[in-house]
């Protein structure tokens, strides 16, 4: 029985050692000032404007939502959601340039009203 535990622990350590970890170390050249939404909560089929305020040179904005749709690019995007998005949703903005990358997240609750 102890051999099985040993093999499982060894396997888990091997898998964790081989996994790639995303570097979330803040870059000294990129600073997030704020990540805000115009409306929270938002009703189904309504939109919220999400704005990222940051300081840095040649910033590339990458937006991602776990549910719903994002329209636009740069420091301002519009978020909209349908019935399948009811609940708490996560929107993440990652800023990057030649010095590194940083990210921040805003949570938006979608209501069926």
KAWO-V466071 format. One record per pair of residues at least 4 apart in sequence whose ideal C-beta (glycine too) atoms are under 8 Angstrom apart, sorted by the first residue. I is the first residue (numbers start at 1). J is the second residue. If there is no record, write none. Layout:
i->[I	I]
j->[J	J]
This chain:
i->[1	2	3	4	5	6	7	8	9	10	11	12	13	14	15	23	23	24	24	25	26	26	26	26	27	27	27	27	27	27	28	29	29	29	29	29	30	30	30	30	30	30	30	30	30	30	30	31	31	31	31	32	32	32	32	32	32	33	33	33	34	34	34	35	35	35	35	35	35	35	35	36	36	36	36	37	37	37	37	37	37	37	37	37	38	38	38	38	39	39	39	39	40	40	40	40	41	41	41	41	42	42	42	42	42	42	42	42	42	42	43	43	43	43	44	44	44	44	44	44	44	44	44	45	45	45	46	47	47	47	48	48	48	48	49	49	49	49	50	50	50	50	50	50	50	50	50	51	51	52	52	52	52	52	52	53	54	54	54	56	56	56	57	58	58	59	59	59	60	60	60	61	61	61	61	61	61	62	62	62	62	63	63	63	63	63	63	64	64	64	64	64	65	65	65	65	65	65	65	66	66	66	67	67	67	67	67	67	68	68	68	68	68	68	68	68	68	69	69	69	70	70	70	70	71	71	71	72	72	72	73	79	79	81	81	81	81	81	83	85	85	86	86	86	87	87	88	88	88	88	89	89	89	89	90	90	90	91	91	91	91	92	92	92	93	93	93	94	94	94	95	95	95	96	96	96	97]
j->[5	6	7	8	9	10	11	12	13	14	15	16	17	18	19	100	101	102	103	100	30	31	100	102	56	97	99	100	101	102	99	56	57	97	99	100	54	55	56	59	95	96	97	99	100	101	102	54	55	56	102	52	53	54	95	102	104	53	54	55	51	52	53	50	51	52	53	93	104	105	106	50	51	53	106	42	48	49	50	51	79	91	106	108	48	49	50	51	46	47	48	49	48	107	108	109	108	109	110	111	46	47	48	79	80	81	108	109	110	111	110	111	112	113	81	82	83	85	86	110	111	112	113	80	81	82	80	78	79	80	78	79	80	108	76	77	78	79	63	70	76	77	78	79	91	93	106	75	76	61	75	76	93	95	104	75	59	75	95	95	97	99	97	97	98	95	96	97	95	96	97	73	74	75	93	94	95	93	94	95	96	70	73	77	91	92	93	70	91	92	93	94	69	70	79	89	90	91	92	89	90	91	81	84	85	87	89	110	79	80	81	82	85	89	91	108	110	79	80	81	77	78	79	91	77	78	80	76	77	78	77	91	108	85	86	89	108	110	112	89	110	110	111	112	109	110	107	108	109	110	107	108	109	110	105	106	107	105	106	107	108	103	104	105	103	104	105	101	102	103	101	102	103	100	101	102	101]
